Amino acid sequence: MHQIAGSSVNWKAIREDFPILHEEVHGHPLIYFDSAATSQKPLAVLDALRSYYEHDNANVHRGLHELSSRATEAYENARKRVASYIGAASADEIVFTRGTTESINLVAQAWGGKFLSAGDVILLTEMEHHSNLVPWQLLAERTTTRLRFVPVRDDGTLALDQLSSMLTPEVKLFAFTHISNSLGTINPAAELCTKARAVGALTLVDAAQSAGHMPVNVKELGCDFLAFSGHKMCGPTGIGALYGRAEVLDSIPPWHGGGEMIVSVTLEKSAFKKAPHRFEAGTPNIAGAIGLAAAIDYIERIGRAEIFKHDVDLADYAMKRLADLPGVRVLGPARERGAVVGFVMDVAHPHDLTTFADQHGLAMRGGHHCNQPLMRRFGLTGTTRASFYFYNTKEEVDRMMEILQAAVRFFK
Ligand SMILES: Cc1ncc(COP(=O)(O)O)c(C=O)c1O
């Protein structure tokens, strides 16, 4: 049985909660090592979605009938659940979005559009996913705000010794990823927020790779915004959240207009609801929010500290095993990394290697992982990325090694 030292969780039993893990791919048992792209979904989440559509489905906030009340209650309870999961002071600090990308675009367009002007600086890092880069580039074009980047060192960590000189008074926001989706680096988010606050800058944490993998608490981090996606943490696609500290969120104008976000409308102008409803124009993803709440319940039954230990242990194991392979280069820190291991091998291009692995039932990702500037920083066009979650095992890592060894023989 797959065991993690010091863990009381029966990880093998947990796999039974994920029917998809029984799939066969090209005649082989599936090994799913692409959870950084999207995680698999447990029965508890699938059941919650089905039960909502079977028993309670109606539109929210506008119906004067029983089903609408039930749907509204479930949707707003999901908001409370998200708030408690990340330690927000109130559910009013949670905006439901389509995911991390939409959350960051909301901040860039609505907050950035109102508060930034020529000469202001947004501080990012060289390891940002395109979704925490392109929205700021679009904003910079519109407002002549400048972008500045904390460099990444050769070992995949941020050059924190340069942070003080980069955090000048012109910096209005420091937006950075909590865990790198290509390097596995875990950034010291609380420390970064403290340093930014000291110069009066707001902070945005991209928690896409951390929210489902480790304890994340916005008060402990001391951030102003935090963005994450439900689908990377056992929830459905098309749902995620933006946390905004109440004082900051209240100061931001709406970004999308439409139904649901108004108090009154005349032909000439409208008055808007308070946050968070001001930011949720149109019919929201009601089932998605309910599915996300079910995913949170599921994750918390296991425990995020346990999940984190499992991730670190499995990533360490994979790093050790990969070191045995000839002609392999692994990106990112050697130890204490998130559940992401990106590598290149001399024998084959990442796309060919990933396709070869797929023929053996092993699902990984090959390419730039929406990190083109970071890949360029390391002189690469892409990597093969194995990314893990708590349903993965050391036996699966062993099987990955056999497949990679076969690839060495095949491509030589
Ligand atoms: C670090 C990071 N940020 C943002 C995103 C974007 O997430 P989504 O596509 O769910 O909006 C991802 C997705 O891979 C990610 O890994």
The ligand as a Gaussian input file, in Angstrom:
#p B3LYP/6-31G(d) Opt

LIG

0 1
 C       -0.194000      29.388000     -11.532000
 C       -1.419000      29.446000     -12.401000
 N       -2.090000      30.588000     -12.506000
 C       -3.201000      30.701000     -13.245000
 C       -3.690000      29.627000     -13.948000
 C       -4.936000      29.796000     -14.759000
 O       -5.988000      29.053000     -14.239000
 P       -7.372000      28.950000     -15.012000
 O       -7.055000      28.504000     -16.406000
 O       -8.148000      27.949000     -14.230000
 O       -7.989000      30.302000     -14.985000
 C       -3.019000      28.410000     -13.891000
 C       -3.482000      27.253000     -14.685000
 O       -2.741000      26.372000     -15.036000
 C       -1.856000      28.313000     -13.088000
 O       -1.183000      27.172000     -12.987000

